[in-house]
């Protein structure tokens, strides 16, 4: 096991965590961005299984949020506004009339303080950041840390912890686009996902939650027994059509099992399990990607990656009965998600 740190730009450092089996994860201190995850296929070939830019400075803009640590609020806030204890707050409208992923001053644009660590079982990196009261028009001075731990059994554990001196909305996630084919040899369409969810939050034509929970039974959103992602890559079902012929929806977990998600690629033999204590996740299948981005393994294209954004739901700011995201002053936000890589039997 080892940790290396190399300059990525004049201001950024890229840390690479390597475990005892050869799996490696690379992370920037800028935006907490995961730039590479190298894992073996069934023949032992180490290949990258996340989307990443060929040119590191491209992460400065990063409109697709490749690999980024998202906050203070992951997801879309309707009307770029919310009310808290009777006080209205107006945020930056950075996607139409709505606020997306913390806006231009979101955590994906912060330069984090990085402290690497190593013990007998794991290597890791702890990133820390303080958001001043009022930055991005959010209330509260928020102290936040994100710890990335790579174990010898190929578990990548992401742990988030935060506190605020004022009550504020907060839900963090990672926005990596996974593709288990390795080095982007195929789209994620043929890969099979199994998800512990019988309900998703319905969206309108702006991808804003309507407040309705939709049962997945007899729809392309029923992944409980496993199905190919490409089953929803069409306009035959209205909710897939609204999302750009794919998925960009919040799946509410049933909490009947761990892992909450299992992604499998039969060609490479790779599989990835997602274990989390979060109430749900947004699954996004790269419906908005075009062919203009220079990635490590070639040009981007639609459906080239799938995101599993474990988090609470910003819809809870406007609708009842949604997974909440309010962090009360003095309380501690603490959550964990693990991505576990292995081979199919």
NULUMGU-161823 format. One line per field, with one value per atom (N, C-alpha, C): atom name; x, y, z. Coordinates in steps of 0.02 Angstrom, whole numbers. Example, Ala and Ser with C-alpha at 12.3 -4.5 7.8 and 13.67 -1.06 7.14 Angstrom:
NULUMGU-161823
name = c(N	CA	C	N	CA	C) .
u = c(660	615	660	642	684	645) .
v = c(-284	-225	-165	-112	-53	2) .
w = c(390	390	390	354	357	394) .
//
This chain:
NULUMGU-161823
name = c(N	CA	C	N	CA	C	N	CA	C	N	CA	C	N	CA	C	N	CA	C	N	CA	C	N	CA	C	N	CA	C	N	CA	C	N	CA	C	N	CA	C	N	CA	C	N	CA	C	N	CA	C	N	CA	C	N	CA	C	N	CA	C	N	CA	C	N	CA	C	N	CA	C	N	CA	C	N	CA	C	N	CA	C	N	CA	C	N	CA	C	N	CA	C	N	CA	C	N	CA	C	N	CA	C	N	CA	C	N	CA	C	N	CA	C	N	CA	C	N	CA	C	N	CA	C	N	CA	C	N	CA	C	N	CA	C	N	CA	C	N	CA	C	N	CA	C	N	CA	C	N	CA	C	N	CA	C	N	CA	C	N	CA	C	N	CA	C	N	CA	C	N	CA	C	N	CA	C	N	CA	C	N	CA	C	N	CA	C	N	CA	C	N	CA	C	N	CA	C	N	CA	C	N	CA	C	N	CA	C	N	CA	C	N	CA	C	N	CA	C	N	CA	C	N	CA	C	N	CA	C	N	CA	C	N	CA	C	N	CA	C	N	CA	C	N	CA	C	N	CA	C	N	CA	C	N	CA	C	N	CA	C	N	CA	C	N	CA	C	N	CA	C	N	CA	C	N	CA	C	N	CA	C	N	CA	C	N	CA	C	N	CA	C	N	CA	C	N	CA	C	N	CA	C	N	CA	C	N	CA	C	N	CA	C	N	CA	C	N	CA	C	N	CA	C	N	CA	C	N	CA	C	N	CA	C	N	CA	C	N	CA	C	N	CA	C	N	CA	C	N	CA	C	N	CA	C	N	CA	C	N	CA	C	N	CA	C	N	CA	C	N	CA	C	N	CA	C	N	CA	C	N	CA	C	N	CA	C	N	CA	C	N	CA	C	N	CA	C	N	CA	C	N	CA	C	N	CA	C	N	CA	C	N	CA	C	N	CA	C	N	CA	C	N	CA	C	N	CA	C	N	CA	C	N	CA	C	N	CA	C	N	CA	C	N	CA	C	N	CA	C	N	CA	C	N	CA	C	N	CA	C	N	CA	C	N	CA	C	N	CA	C	N	CA	C	N	CA	C	N	CA	C	N	CA	C	N	CA	C	N	CA	C	N	CA	C	N	CA	C	N	CA	C	N	CA	C	N	CA	C	N	CA	C	N	CA	C	N	CA	C	N	CA	C	N	CA	C	N	CA	C	N	CA	C	N	CA	C	N	CA	C	N	CA	C	N	CA	C	N	CA	C	N	CA	C	N	CA	C	N	CA	C	N	CA	C	N	CA	C	N	CA	C	N	CA	C	N	CA	C	N	CA	C	N	CA	C	N	CA	C	N	CA	C	N	CA	C	N	CA	C	N	CA	C	N	CA	C	N	CA	C	N	CA	C	N	CA	C	N	CA	C	N	CA	C	N	CA	C	N	CA	C	N	CA	C	N	CA	C	N	CA	C	N	CA	C	N	CA	C	N	CA	C	N	CA	C	N	CA	C	N	CA	C	N	CA	C	N	CA	C	N	CA	C	N	CA	C	N	CA	C	N	CA	C	N	CA	C	N	CA	C	N	CA	C	N	CA	C	N	CA	C	N	CA	C	N	CA	C	N	CA	C	N	CA	C	N	CA	C	N	CA	C	N	CA	C	N	CA	C	N	CA	C	N	CA	C	N	CA	C	N	CA	C	N	CA	C	N	CA	C	N	CA	C	N	CA	C	N	CA	C	N	CA	C	N	CA	C	N	CA	C	N	CA	C	N	CA	C	N	CA	C	N	CA	C	N	CA	C	N	CA	C	N	CA	C	N	CA	C	N	CA	C	N	CA	C	N	CA	C	N	CA	C	N	CA	C	N	CA	C	N	CA	C	N	CA	C	N	CA	C	N	CA	C	N	CA	C	N	CA	C	N	CA	C	N	CA	C	N	CA	C	N	CA	C	N	CA	C	N	CA	C	N	CA	C	N	CA	C	N	CA	C	N	CA	C	N	CA	C	N	CA	C	N	CA	C	N	CA	C	N	CA	C	N	CA	C	N	CA	C	N	CA	C	N	CA	C	N	CA	C	N	CA	C	N	CA	C	N	CA	C	N	CA	C	N	CA	C	N	CA	C	N	CA	C	N	CA	C	N	CA	C	N	CA	C	N	CA	C	N	CA	C	N	CA	C	N	CA	C	N	CA	C	N	CA	C	N	CA	C	N	CA	C	N	CA	C	N	CA	C	N	CA	C	N	CA	C	N	CA	C	N	CA	C	N	CA	C	N	CA	C	N	CA	C	N	CA	C	N	CA	C	N	CA	C	N	CA	C	N	CA	C	N	CA	C	N	CA	C	N	CA	C	N	CA	C	N	CA	C	N	CA	C	N	CA	C	N	CA	C	N	CA	C	N	CA	C	N	CA	C	N	CA	C	N	CA	C	N	CA	C	N	CA	C	N	CA	C	N	CA	C	N	CA	C	N	CA	C	N	CA	C	N	CA	C	N	CA	C	N	CA	C	N	CA	C	N	CA	C	N	CA	C	N	CA	C	N	CA	C	N	CA	C	N	CA	C	N	CA	C	N	CA	C	N	CA	C	N	CA	C	N	CA	C	N	CA	C	N	CA	C	N	CA	C	N	CA	C	N	CA	C	N	CA	C	N	CA	C	N	CA	C	N	CA	C	N	CA	C	N	CA	C	N	CA	C	N	CA	C	N	CA	C	N	CA	C	N	CA	C	N	CA	C) .
u = c(42	0	44	21	58	15	40	8	60	42	86	50	89	61	103	70	106	68	104	71	28	-35	-79	-82	-80	-73	-28	-21	19	-11	-77	-111	-139	-150	-183	-134	-151	-112	-157	-131	-167	-136	-177	-155	-180	-136	-155	-147	-202	-203	-198	-151	-143	-144	-187	-190	-145	-147	-102	-116	-174	-192	-183	-162	-149	-203	-262	-314	-289	-306	-282	-338	-340	-389	-351	-364	-331	-382	-360	-405	-370	-404	-378	-399	-355	-376	-423	-425	-474	-539	-592	-658	-666	-615	-620	-633	-607	-625	-588	-625	-596	-580	-516	-496	-487	-471	-464	-478	-507	-512	-490	-433	-405	-420	-459	-476	-468	-453	-441	-505	-500	-554	-542	-581	-575	-508	-473	-407	-350	-367	-315	-292	-325	-306	-331	-286	-305	-326	-388	-414	-454	-460	-497	-572	-610	-683	-724	-693	-731	-712	-758	-744	-697	-647	-600	-571	-556	-529	-457	-440	-372	-328	-355	-318	-345	-302	-324	-356	-330	-362	-435	-459	-529	-575	-549	-590	-609	-575	-592	-664	-686	-755	-799	-784	-816	-892	-926	-998	-1036	-1004	-1037	-1019	-978	-961	-926	-883	-847	-811	-828	-792	-797	-836	-832	-868	-843	-877	-929	-992	-1047	-1077	-1086	-1117	-1117	-1147	-1178	-1242	-1275	-1335	-1327	-1324	-1321	-1391	-1394	-1457	-1485	-1548	-1581	-1627	-1622	-1668	-1716	-1779	-1831	-1834	-1834	-1840	-1780	-1726	-1666	-1683	-1729	-1750	-1779	-1777	-1808	-1823	-1862	-1879	-1859	-1831	-1807	-1829	-1870	-1896	-1926	-1961	-1995	-1953	-1889	-1844	-1832	-1847	-1835	-1761	-1736	-1668	-1670	-1633	-1628	-1557	-1552	-1487	-1474	-1414	-1396	-1436	-1468	-1503	-1453	-1421	-1367	-1389	-1452	-1480	-1552	-1562	-1628	-1648	-1707	-1731	-1712	-1673	-1659	-1586	-1573	-1505	-1481	-1421	-1395	-1328	-1323	-1260	-1219	-1253	-1218	-1198	-1212	-1196	-1122	-1104	-1035	-987	-1014	-971	-978	-1002	-1010	-945	-950	-891	-847	-875	-836	-787	-794	-749	-700	-702	-659	-592	-541	-476	-473	-474	-480	-410	-407	-346	-343	-287	-281	-230	-250	-205	-209	-156	-156	-143	-165	-152	-144	-114	-103	-99	-130	-122	-115	-119	-107	-161	-222	-279	-297	-275	-301	-254	-265	-235	-291	-278	-333	-312	-362	-352	-412	-397	-450	-445	-501	-506	-549	-529	-569	-577	-633	-651	-699	-695	-743	-778	-844	-883	-906	-889	-911	-986	-1014	-1085	-1101	-1153	-1175	-1144	-1091	-1062	-1113	-1122	-1173	-1243	-1250	-1315	-1344	-1304	-1326	-1311	-1355	-1342	-1292	-1253	-1212	-1140	-1094	-1024	-1022	-1004	-1005	-934	-917	-853	-866	-831	-846	-781	-786	-730	-756	-713	-728	-668	-678	-624	-633	-581	-580	-533	-559	-519	-522	-462	-457	-430	-468	-448	-418	-387	-356	-406	-470	-521	-560	-527	-554	-618	-622	-677	-652	-688	-675	-731	-712	-761	-758	-815	-820	-860	-827	-860	-863	-922	-932	-953	-925	-944	-947	-998	-1006	-1044	-1032	-1071	-1078	-1129	-1144	-1165	-1148	-1169	-1239	-1268	-1337	-1372	-1436	-1474	-1471	-1456	-1444	-1459	-1478	-1485	-1416	-1408	-1344	-1354	-1331	-1326	-1270	-1222	-1161	-1162	-1127	-1120	-1059	-1043	-990	-1021	-995	-1026	-983	-952	-914	-961	-938	-973	-937	-970	-940	-954	-905	-913	-868	-899	-860	-830	-844	-814	-738	-715	-643	-617	-585	-557	-608	-672	-727	-735	-727	-733	-804	-853	-923	-962	-1024	-1068	-1092	-1127	-1152	-1218	-1244	-1308	-1316	-1267	-1274	-1262	-1237	-1222	-1286	-1287	-1348	-1344	-1396	-1401	-1457	-1444	-1495	-1499	-1560	-1569	-1624	-1611	-1658	-1707	-1752	-1798	-1862	-1919	-1984	-2019	-1986	-2017	-1963	-1981	-1937	-1977	-1941	-1974	-1986	-2049	-2069	-2042	-2023	-1996	-2043	-2036	-2072	-2024	-2044	-2003	-1940	-1931	-1869	-1826	-1844	-1810	-1816	-1870	-1885	-1937	-1927	-1975	-2045	-2095	-2164	-2191	-2157	-2183	-2217	-2225	-2258	-2205	-2220	-2178	-2209	-2171	-2196	-2176	-2224	-2208	-2173	-2121	-2081	-2110	-2158	-2185	-2209	-2187	-2206	-2184	-2126	-2096	-2022	-1988	-1916	-1875	-1909	-1875	-1872	-1898	-1898	-1833	-1785	-1720	-1713	-1767	-1762	-1735	-1749	-1724	-1666	-1643	-1589	-1614	-1587	-1603	-1549	-1545	-1496	-1515	-1464	-1476	-1509	-1491	-1517	-1592	-1623	-1696	-1732	-1699	-1730	-1701	-1659	-1628	-1673	-1734	-1782	-1837	-1884	-1938	-2005	-2002	-2064	-2100	-2064	-2094	-2081	-2133	-2129	-2072	-2062	-2010	-1940	-1929	-1865	-1857	-1911	-1909	-1891	-1922	-1910	-1836	-1804	-1734	-1685	-1708	-1663	-1651	-1703	-1701	-1653	-1665	-1625	-1649	-1603	-1620	-1584	-1620	-1591	-1636	-1652	-1705	-1679	-1716	-1702	-1739	-1701	-1728	-1729	-1788	-1794	-1780	-1732	-1714	-1767	-1780	-1827	-1796	-1729	-1693	-1707	-1713	-1723	-1658	-1605	-1541	-1483	-1424	-1362	-1329	-1297	-1289	-1354	-1358	-1416	-1417	-1356	-1349	-1295	-1306	-1255	-1253	-1195	-1185	-1138	-1157	-1118	-1106	-1045	-1027	-1003	-1043	-1028	-968	-951	-894	-828	-820	-758	-757	-817	-822	-822	-816	-816	-886	-888	-950	-934	-981	-972	-1035	-1026	-1082	-1078	-1137	-1141	-1177	-1140	-1170	-1173	-1228	-1235	-1286	-1280	-1330	-1377	-1371	-1414	-1483	-1534	-1603	-1619	-1575	-1587	-1530	-1541	-1488	-1519	-1484	-1499	-1456	-1489	-1453	-1458	-1399	-1395	-1353	-1380	-1347	-1312	-1291	-1252	-1291	-1357	-1400	-1380	-1349	-1332	-1262	-1224	-1156	-1157	-1113	-1107	-1037	-1018	-954	-899	-904	-857	-802	-804	-757	-699	-638	-578	-566	-580	-570	-505	-485	-423	-420	-477	-478	-510	-521	-551	-605	-648	-699	-760	-795	-855	-912	-963	-1025	-1080	-1140	-1199	-1195	-1218	-1222	-1154	-1103	-1036	-1022	-1064	-1054	-1119	-1120	-1179	-1158	-1196	-1183	-1231	-1206	-1248	-1237	-1278	-1269	-1309	-1279	-1313	-1319	-1380	-1392	-1464	-1479	-1548	-1576	-1639	-1670	-1685	-1660	-1677	-1752	-1788	-1861	-1894	-1859	-1887	-1893	-1859	-1865	-1933	-1967	-2031	-2088	-2072	-2123	-2114	-2170	-2167	-2154	-2137	-2127	-2069	-2020	-1959	-1900	-1848	-1789	-1758	-1757	-1739	-1665	-1650	-1580	-1562	-1602	-1589	-1540	-1484	-1435	-1447	-1467	-1482	-1418	-1418	-1360	-1338	-1273	-1246	-1248	-1288	-1290	-1232	-1220	-1167	-1197	-1180	-1198	-1144	-1164	-1115	-1145	-1112	-1139	-1082	-1097	-1045	-1074	-1036	-1052	-989	-997	-940	-953	-903	-904	-857	-884	-847	-839	-777	-762	-742	-769	-752	-766	-761	-773	-836	-873	-933	-914	-958	-945	-964) .
v = c(-60	0	62	113	175	234	294	356	398	423	470	536	589	656	690	711	745	809	861	923	908	929	921	984	1041	1107	1147	1212	1253	1256	1248	1255	1191	1141	1080	1022	976	915	855	804	742	688	658	605	538	489	422	372	339	287	220	178	112	60	9	-42	-100	-152	-208	-253	-245	-288	-252	-188	-151	-102	-106	-57	12	62	130	181	232	286	352	396	461	516	565	617	684	736	804	838	881	922	978	991	1038	1001	1023	994	923	897	828	778	794	758	692	638	573	573	568	571	503	452	385	333	277	218	159	131	75	10	-34	-99	-154	-215	-269	-298	-324	-363	-437	-482	-553	-582	-548	-572	-536	-494	-460	-394	-372	-309	-250	-206	-146	-92	-68	-16	34	94	148	137	145	132	195	254	316	364	409	459	512	531	582	619	683	725	706	712	702	759	820	879	902	899	914	984	1036	1102	1105	1055	1054	1045	1021	1014	1083	1136	1203	1221	1203	1216	1156	1098	1035	1040	1059	1067	1003	946	882	854	892	874	806	789	725	716	663	643	689	743	796	781	813	814	870	852	899	923	988	1019	1094	1131	1106	1066	1076	1037	1004	938	901	898	910	907	976	976	1038	1065	1130	1165	1206	1189	1220	1295	1331	1404	1439	1402	1430	1467	1438	1471	1420	1438	1397	1442	1415	1452	1410	1443	1408	1448	1418	1452	1521	1524	1585	1634	1620	1665	1639	1680	1659	1668	1621	1625	1618	1662	1659	1639	1588	1562	1578	1565	1573	1525	1551	1509	1491	1433	1414	1359	1339	1293	1314	1355	1383	1426	1414	1450	1417	1364	1323	1325	1300	1299	1227	1216	1148	1139	1087	1064	1119	1164	1214	1276	1278	1337	1346	1404	1416	1421	1429	1429	1364	1311	1247	1215	1162	1128	1099	1087	1060	1112	1175	1228	1249	1216	1234	1198	1231	1198	1174	1109	1078	1067	1069	1050	974	946	873	846	792	757	682	653	581	541	477	434	362	321	251	209	150	102	32	-20	-88	-111	-85	-108	-64	0	46	106	139	205	254	317	364	437	479	551	586	632	672	743	767	835	876	938	980	1050	1081	1146	1181	1247	1287	1336	1331	1379	1436	1498	1553	1566	1593	1611	1657	1640	1682	1665	1625	1607	1568	1588	1556	1570	1619	1639	1587	1538	1489	1515	1501	1522	1476	1505	1466	1457	1462	1442	1366	1332	1259	1232	1189	1154	1083	1062	998	959	894	851	793	770	712	666	604	556	500	489	437	382	322	267	208	183	124	66	12	-46	-100	-150	-203	-251	-247	-288	-247	-197	-157	-120	-94	-50	22	64	136	166	189	215	291	323	396	414	451	473	549	575	647	666	722	748	824	854	927	952	1015	1049	1122	1155	1225	1264	1329	1370	1399	1387	1406	1348	1341	1289	1302	1250	1260	1195	1199	1137	1111	1045	1015	941	921	850	843	801	794	728	728	666	670	613	612	600	634	633	595	540	500	465	462	425	357	303	237	203	166	124	64	7	-53	-89	-65	-97	-88	-34	-22	19	76	120	140	143	168	129	63	23	19	32	26	78	91	131	87	118	79	44	52	22	-51	-94	-166	-186	-140	-158	-164	-212	-229	-199	-163	-133	-167	-179	-203	-151	-125	-70	-86	-74	-87	-29	-24	33	14	29	18	84	141	206	256	296	351	416	471	536	559	571	592	661	672	736	771	839	877	889	931	940	981	1009	1043	999	936	887	906	942	961	913	887	841	872	832	854	846	807	792	725	693	628	572	520	460	410	389	343	272	226	155	130	90	68	6	-27	-89	-80	-126	-127	-63	-35	21	6	46	36	57	79	99	43	-14	-70	-111	-96	-129	-179	-196	-237	-307	-333	-399	-394	-333	-322	-313	-262	-252	-210	-214	-174	-100	-58	14	38	8	30	18	-19	-27	40	90	156	207	186	233	244	266	277	324	340	385	349	283	245	256	281	295	368	404	477	500	467	489	481	430	423	477	493	545	613	630	694	702	646	648	645	652	649	579	538	468	428	430	393	403	404	412	472	510	564	573	518	516	494	518	499	434	382	317	315	305	300	227	216	147	116	52	14	-8	-7	-30	-103	-144	-215	-254	-222	-259	-210	-236	-206	-259	-241	-172	-143	-77	-44	-48	-52	-55	-106	-142	-186	-173	-155	-143	-198	-229	-285	-277	-294	-294	-364	-400	-471	-480	-430	-437	-434	-382	-375	-420	-439	-478	-435	-369	-325	-316	-308	-286	-236	-191	-140	-138	-147	-141	-73	-45	19	8	18	15	86	104	172	175	226	239	296	319	372	344	386	362	348	372	360	388	390	414	437	482	499	454	419	382	422	440	479	440	430	387	425	487	524	542	554	570	637	681	747	752	698	700	703	743	744	720	732	705	758	809	866	865	818	820	772	797	756	718	654	613	573	542	504	451	419	363	381	446	466	518	527	578	553	600	582	564	532	520	502	505	492	422	417	354	322	363	335	320	345	331	334	305	308	332	379	407	377	362	341	392	445	502	491	456	441	505	521	585	590	644	663	698	718	748	822	866	937	950	900	907	917	896	902	975	1021	1092	1121	1085	1110	1060	998	946	905	883	840	768	727	655	639	683	671	667	629	624	692	713	781	796	863	884	942	953	1009	988	1026	1016	1071	1052	1101	1125	1188	1218	1175	1159	1120	1045	1022	950	931	866	841	800	819	781	728	666	612	557	539	488	452	392	351	313	311	271	233	168	128	99	104	73	13	-46	-108	-145	-154	-184	-257	-299	-370	-400	-465	-499	-542	-546	-586	-660	-698	-770	-806) .
w = c(0	0	0	-36	-34	-57	-44	-64	-100	-158	-193	-203	-205	-217	-270	-324	-379	-397	-417	-439	-501	-498	-556	-598	-564	-595	-548	-560	-515	-445	-440	-375	-347	-390	-368	-361	-315	-306	-317	-352	-361	-316	-274	-229	-257	-258	-281	-224	-207	-156	-190	-171	-200	-144	-151	-99	-115	-73	-80	-138	-171	-228	-294	-292	-353	-372	-341	-355	-335	-375	-361	-374	-331	-336	-334	-383	-385	-370	-330	-304	-307	-331	-328	-264	-238	-181	-204	-270	-297	-308	-275	-285	-258	-224	-200	-256	-315	-376	-382	-393	-409	-483	-501	-571	-603	-563	-590	-536	-556	-514	-557	-539	-577	-541	-575	-545	-598	-576	-624	-653	-715	-743	-727	-756	-738	-760	-805	-827	-793	-743	-705	-736	-790	-822	-782	-761	-724	-774	-766	-810	-771	-799	-768	-776	-721	-724	-708	-713	-706	-763	-780	-832	-803	-841	-819	-878	-867	-920	-937	-1001	-1022	-996	-997	-976	-908	-857	-789	-782	-815	-808	-828	-867	-886	-826	-770	-710	-681	-703	-678	-696	-755	-776	-758	-787	-768	-765	-819	-817	-803	-813	-800	-731	-693	-624	-618	-667	-666	-599	-563	-503	-443	-447	-398	-332	-280	-215	-219	-213	-224	-158	-152	-94	-102	-55	6	-4	-62	-76	-144	-145	-208	-238	-304	-338	-354	-377	-399	-345	-333	-288	-331	-327	-368	-357	-413	-410	-379	-368	-336	-272	-233	-171	-123	-60	-8	52	98	158	219	268	328	389	431	491	475	420	401	362	355	319	248	197	128	108	68	42	-34	-68	-141	-160	-203	-223	-297	-319	-389	-432	-484	-533	-587	-581	-628	-675	-673	-723	-736	-786	-798	-739	-712	-654	-588	-592	-533	-513	-454	-425	-425	-454	-462	-427	-386	-357	-323	-286	-247	-285	-352	-391	-405	-430	-451	-392	-332	-272	-232	-266	-233	-212	-173	-147	-202	-261	-317	-344	-322	-343	-288	-231	-175	-178	-154	-145	-73	-63	3	33	99	134	137	115	110	159	194	240	226	198	185	249	249	306	282	324	306	369	367	421	391	432	407	359	367	328	269	270	220	209	153	139	126	140	131	129	119	114	146	192	222	196	168	143	190	203	247	217	235	205	251	254	291	244	242	202	246	231	273	267	319	321	262	224	168	101	100	35	-6	-68	-110	-87	-40	-11	37	57	107	177	225	294	329	375	419	396	445	434	442	389	389	386	433	433	409	356	325	311	318	299	257	212	170	172	192	198	147	106	56	82	91	117	68	51	7	48	52	90	45	76	38	6	27	-6	-58	-85	-141	-125	-64	-44	-45	-80	-78	-35	25	73	74	64	67	129	174	236	238	251	255	326	350	416	411	442	439	499	515	567	547	574	556	618	619	675	665	606	592	558	569	534	458	420	348	310	247	208	188	193	175	158	101	83	31	46	6	-32	-89	-126	-170	-202	-252	-321	-372	-438	-489	-468	-516	-565	-627	-679	-687	-669	-671	-738	-762	-821	-813	-796	-779	-839	-900	-958	-958	-925	-919	-978	-962	-1014	-1067	-1045	-1087	-1152	-1149	-1210	-1236	-1193	-1213	-1173	-1192	-1150	-1092	-1045	-987	-1002	-1063	-1081	-1065	-1083	-1071	-998	-957	-888	-848	-803	-765	-695	-677	-610	-571	-508	-461	-405	-393	-346	-296	-233	-178	-174	-223	-225	-261	-229	-260	-277	-262	-275	-299	-347	-369	-365	-361	-359	-431	-447	-514	-530	-594	-616	-665	-668	-720	-778	-826	-886	-874	-813	-795	-750	-744	-701	-627	-611	-542	-514	-454	-424	-418	-435	-430	-359	-319	-252	-249	-308	-310	-309	-270	-270	-318	-367	-418	-404	-403	-395	-458	-449	-507	-541	-510	-536	-608	-652	-722	-759	-739	-774	-785	-827	-836	-775	-722	-660	-608	-626	-579	-588	-544	-546	-488	-456	-395	-410	-469	-487	-537	-551	-598	-669	-704	-774	-806	-872	-909	-906	-898	-897	-961	-1017	-1081	-1089	-1043	-1045	-1041	-1012	-1006	-1054	-1101	-1148	-1208	-1195	-1250	-1225	-1268	-1250	-1244	-1235	-1230	-1164	-1114	-1048	-1033	-1012	-1006	-961	-905	-858	-888	-928	-963	-1016	-1051	-1103	-1073	-1016	-984	-965	-947	-925	-983	-1045	-1102	-1126	-1122	-1144	-1100	-1035	-988	-917	-869	-798	-769	-729	-689	-628	-595	-545	-476	-426	-357	-340	-325	-304	-227	-198	-126	-107	-64	-46	-1	-12	30	95	98	158	175	122	132	129	104	96	85	99	76	31	-23	-46	-73	-74	-102	-178	-207	-279	-296	-351	-379	-454	-479	-551	-577	-633	-659	-734	-755	-826	-844	-882	-895	-941	-981	-1027	-989	-947	-909	-847	-824	-762	-699	-708	-649	-621	-555	-524	-469	-456	-404	-361	-297	-249	-216	-200	-165	-99	-45	22	50	80	106	162	205	256	235	172	147	129	129	116	43	-2	-73	-114	-180	-225	-290	-323	-392	-437	-482	-533	-598	-624	-686	-736	-796	-845	-901	-888	-937	-999	-991	-1048	-1081	-1043	-1069	-1097	-1095	-1122	-1199	-1228	-1300	-1320	-1383	-1407	-1410	-1366	-1371	-1318	-1271	-1215	-1226	-1213	-1220	-1154	-1154	-1095	-1100	-1045	-1045	-1099	-1113	-1160	-1226	-1240	-1303	-1292	-1341	-1337	-1299	-1269	-1231	-1279	-1252	-1289	-1240	-1265	-1223	-1193	-1130	-1094	-1079	-1075	-1064	-991	-945	-875	-837	-778	-734	-665	-638	-572	-521	-462	-406	-350	-350	-305	-241	-193	-130	-90	-67	-36	-10	27	41	-21	-18	-77	-67	-112	-109	-116	-144	-150	-83	-30	38	59	24	40	18	-28	-55	-48	-32	-27	36	64	123	101	150	139	92	91	52	101	83	128	141	204	223	218	216	209	256	308	352	407	412	465	517	577	629	662	681	714	773	775	830	820	772	757	711	706	662	606	545	486	476	472	465	423	369	325	289	265	233	173	120	61	41	26	4	-66	-108	-174	-172	-181	-170	-236	-257	-322	-314	-357	-356	-425	-432	-495	-490	-544	-547	-543	-513	-507	-571) .
//
